[in-house]
Amino acid sequence: MEIRWLQAFVAVAEELHFGRAAARLQMAQSPLSQTVRKLEKDIGVPLFERSTRSVALTSAGHTFLPHAYRILESVDIARQATRASAGGVYGRIKIGFTGVLNHLSLPPLTRALRQRYPDIELTLVGRIMTRDAITQLDSGALDLAFVGLPVETASVSTRLIRREPFGAVLPADHPLASEPQIDLRDLAEDGFVTTPLSAGSALQEVAMRACVDAGFRPRVVQEITDPYMILMLVATGVGVALMTSGIAAITPPGTVFVPLTGEPIYMNHGLAWSPRRVSDALRVALAVSEEILPTPD
């Protein structure tokens, strides 16, 4: 078994597409496929289910993936250890985030880490919803993730870093767009743009529960995974959306953010990590996060 075989396997496992994995590894697709087959022959079981339209991990592939991550991480740490200055902290941290929802939290944390610990390699993975984040933290695919709280699992540790009240994002020509505040019940007849229920988004779960608590079940007219694309669809007049106040300053032209009346409905933003996989690099990252992103009172 060779290191490059593992690198090829991980790339395909993360992309679930041989073409994208080959581009990422800067190699042709045919040699990549051959490399993966060499690994499968060495192990003795298929790691991927292949068809003309899709690639998926087999149960053996899912089992093998966290071990491949750990092997590659150990090799990388060993390589960096030879270059790191005496007493320095080195390693690699893979951070998962949703996207626009984390624009107030992710940049200050990563800037501080890069400035203080230049020997720590940061990899940022976008469009990671809370449910996927927990799964990937548990498997070792991620080291740290921005999630919505609470999470219903004991396999990860979490810390609250931000609380934001919900408001409505409306098309600029919506009848309520000029109001200083609106009652959520006033949107009961509108169509909503949301993330898919199957995506495991904490944002979607809190927003839908708020509508039900307000006395109506929202009529979903379109689902899309990327939160910023939700805003873009609102701008086109497809529907309305519930979003947290943190995005009020970055809504696209053609939309307005309007606060809600009554008792605030909060989105609790948090950091999550696996307590079973706390490396030296992750340990200092968590310490920096407590300074840069303190838990609100």
C-alpha positions in Angstrom: 0.0 0.0 0.0 1.4 3.4 -1.0 0.6 6.8 0.3 -0.4 8.1 -3.1 -3.0 5.3 -3.2 -4.5 6.6 0.0 -4.4 10.2 -1.3 -6.3 9.1 -4.4 -8.9 7.2 -2.4 -9.6 10.2 -0.1 -9.9 12.6 -3.0 -12.5 10.3 -4.7 -14.3 9.7 -1.4 -14.7 13.4 -0.8 -15.6 14.4 -4.3 -17.6 11.2 -5.2 -16.6 12.0 -8.8 -13.4 10.7 -10.5 -13.2 13.7 -12.8 -13.2 16.3 -10.0 -10.9 14.2 -7.9 -8.4 13.9 -10.8 -8.5 17.7 -11.3 -7.9 18.2 -7.6 -4.9 15.9 -7.7 -3.7 17.4 -11.0 -3.7 14.1 -12.8 -5.6 12.4 -15.6 -8.8 10.5 -14.7 -7.6 7.1 -16.1 -4.4 6.9 -13.9 -6.5 7.9 -10.9 -9.0 5.1 -11.6 -6.1 2.6 -11.9 -4.6 3.8 -8.6 -7.8 3.3 -6.8 -8.2 -0.2 -8.3 -4.6 -1.0 -7.1 -5.7 0.0 -3.5 -8.9 -2.1 -3.8 -6.9 -5.1 -5.0 -4.4 -4.7 -2.2 -7.1 -4.5 0.5 -9.2 -7.2 -1.2 -12.6 -5.5 -1.3 -14.2 -2.8 -3.5 -14.2 0.6 -1.9 -16.6 2.3 -4.4 -19.8 1.5 -6.2 -19.4 2.8 -9.7 -22.0 3.4 -12.4 -22.1 5.6 -15.5 -23.7 8.4 -13.5 -22.5 8.2 -9.9 -19.8 7.1 -7.5 -20.6 6.0 -4.0 -18.6 4.5 -1.1 -19.3 0.9 -0.3 -19.7 -0.1 3.4 -16.0 -1.1 3.3 -15.1 2.3 1.9 -17.0 4.1 4.7 -15.1 1.9 7.2 -11.7 2.5 5.6 -12.1 6.3 5.2 -11.3 7.4 8.8 -8.3 5.1 8.9 -7.0 6.6 5.6 -7.5 10.1 7.1 -5.5 9.2 10.2 -2.6 7.6 8.1 -2.3 10.7 5.9 -2.5 13.0 8.9 0.3 11.1 10.6 2.4 11.3 7.5 1.7 15.0 7.2 2.5 15.7 10.8 5.7 13.8 10.6 6.7 15.8 7.5 5.8 19.1 9.2 7.6 18.2 12.4 10.9 18.1 10.6 10.3 21.7 9.4 8.7 23.2 12.4 10.7 25.5 14.7 11.5 24.2 18.2 8.5 24.5 20.4 6.2 25.4 17.6 2.7 23.9 17.1 2.2 22.2 13.7 -0.4 20.0 12.1 -3.5 20.2 10.0 -7.1 21.3 10.8 -10.0 20.8 8.5 -12.8 23.2 9.3 -16.4 22.7 8.1 -18.8 25.7 7.7 -22.1 26.4 6.1 -21.4 29.5 4.1 -22.9 33.0 4.5 -24.3 32.1 8.0 -20.7 32.0 9.3 -19.3 35.2 7.7 -19.1 36.9 11.1 -17.3 34.0 12.9 -15.2 32.1 10.4 -12.9 34.9 9.1 -11.7 36.3 12.5 -10.9 32.8 13.7 -9.0 31.7 10.7 -7.1 35.0 10.5 -6.0 34.7 14.1 -4.9 31.1 13.7 -2.9 31.8 10.5 -1.2 34.8 12.2 -0.3 33.0 15.5 0.3 29.5 14.3 1.7 29.6 10.7 2.8 26.0 10.9 -0.8 24.8 11.2 -2.3 24.1 7.8 -6.0 25.1 7.6 -8.4 23.5 5.1 -11.9 25.1 4.8 -14.8 22.9 3.6 -18.0 24.8 2.7 -21.7 23.9 2.5 -21.5 21.6 5.5 -24.9 21.5 7.3 -25.1 20.6 10.9 -26.1 17.0 10.5 -23.3 16.3 8.0 -20.8 18.2 10.2 -21.5 15.8 13.1 -21.1 12.8 10.9 -17.8 14.0 9.5 -16.5 15.0 12.9 -17.3 11.6 14.2 -15.5 9.9 11.2 -12.5 12.2 11.3 -13.2 13.8 8.0 -13.5 17.2 9.8 -11.6 18.4 12.9 -13.8 21.4 13.7 -17.1 22.6 12.4 -19.5 25.5 12.7 -22.9 24.1 13.6 -26.4 25.1 14.9 -27.1 24.2 18.5 -28.2 22.1 20.2 -27.0 18.9 18.5 -28.5 15.6 19.6 -25.5 13.4 20.0 -22.9 12.7 22.7 -20.2 11.9 20.1 -19.0 15.5 19.8 -18.3 18.4 22.1 -19.8 21.8 21.4 -19.6 25.4 22.5 -22.0 28.3 21.9 -20.3 31.2 20.1 -23.1 33.4 18.9 -26.9 33.9 19.3 -28.8 35.7 16.5 -32.5 36.5 16.3 -34.4 35.6 13.2 -36.0 38.0 10.8 -37.6 37.8 7.4 -35.9 38.4 4.1 -38.4 39.8 1.7 -38.3 40.9 -2.0 -37.9 44.6 -2.1 -41.4 45.0 -3.7 -43.1 42.8 -1.1 -46.1 44.7 0.6 -44.4 44.4 4.0 -40.9 45.3 2.8 -41.1 48.9 4.2 -42.3 47.9 7.7 -39.9 48.4 10.6 -41.0 45.0 12.0 -43.5 42.3 11.0 -45.4 39.6 12.8 -44.3 36.2 11.5 -48.0 35.3 11.1 -48.3 38.0 8.4 -46.2 35.7 6.1 -48.6 32.7 6.4 -49.8 33.1 2.8 -46.4 33.6 1.3 -44.2 30.9 -0.3 -41.0 30.1 1.5 -37.5 29.4 0.1 -35.6 27.1 2.5 -32.8 24.5 2.7 -34.0 21.0 2.1 -35.4 19.1 5.1 -33.1 16.2 4.2 -30.0 18.4 4.4 -30.0 18.4 8.2 -29.8 22.2 8.5 -30.3 23.7 12.0 -31.4 27.0 10.3 -34.2 25.2 8.5 -35.3 23.3 11.6 -35.5 26.4 13.8 -37.3 28.4 11.1 -39.9 25.8 10.3 -40.6 25.3 14.0 -41.1 29.0 14.5 -43.7 29.1 11.7 -45.6 26.2 13.3 -45.4 27.9 16.7 -46.9 31.0 15.0 -49.9 28.9 13.9 -49.1 28.0 10.3 -47.2 25.4 8.3 -45.0 27.2 5.7 -45.7 26.6 2.1 -42.2 25.8 0.7 -41.9 26.8 -3.0 -38.3 26.0 -3.5 -35.5 24.3 -1.6 -31.8 24.9 -2.1 -28.8 24.0 0.0 -26.7 27.2 -0.2 -28.0 29.9 2.2 -26.8 32.7 0.0 -28.6 31.3 -3.0 -31.7 31.4 -0.8 -31.3 35.1 -0.6 -30.7 35.3 -4.4 -34.0 33.5 -5.0 -35.8 35.9 -2.7 -34.4 38.7 -4.7 -35.9 37.2 -7.9 -39.3 37.1 -6.2 -39.5 33.3 -5.8 -40.6 33.7 -2.2 -39.6 34.8 1.3 -37.2 33.4 3.7 -36.4 33.3 7.4 -32.7 34.2 8.2 -30.7 35.3 11.1 -29.9 39.0 11.8 -26.2 38.5 10.9 -27.0 38.5 7.2 -28.9 41.8 7.3 -25.8 43.8 6.1 -25.0 41.5 3.2 -28.4 40.8 1.6 -28.3 41.1 -2.2 -29.9 44.0 -4.1 -33.7 43.5 -4.4 -34.1 42.2 -0.9 -34.7 43.7 2.6 -34.2 42.2 6.0 -37.1 42.9 8.4 -37.0 42.0 12.1 -39.8 40.1 13.7 -42.1 41.3 16.4 -42.7 39.5 19.7 -40.4 37.1 21.6 -37.1 36.7 19.7 -36.5 33.5 17.9 -32.8 32.7 18.2 -30.4 30.7 16.1 -27.7 29.4 18.4 -24.3 29.1 16.5 -21.7 26.8 17.9 -18.4 25.1 17.3 -18.2 21.3 17.4 -15.4 18.9 17.5 -14.7 15.2 18.4 -13.2 14.9 21.9 -11.6 11.6 20.8 -9.5 13.4 18.2 -8.0 16.5 19.9 -4.6 17.0 18.4 -2.1 19.7 19.5 -3.2 21.8 16.6 -6.9 21.5 17.4 -6.2 22.2 21.1 -4.6 25.6 20.3 -7.3 26.3 17.8 -10.0 25.7 20.4 -8.1 28.0 22.8 -7.9 30.7 20.2 -11.6 30.3 19.5 -12.4 31.0 23.1 -10.7 34.3 22.8 -11.8 35.3 19.4 -15.4 33.9 19.6 -16.2 33.9 23.3 -19.4 32.3 24.6 -22.1 35.0 24.9 -23.6 35.8 28.3 
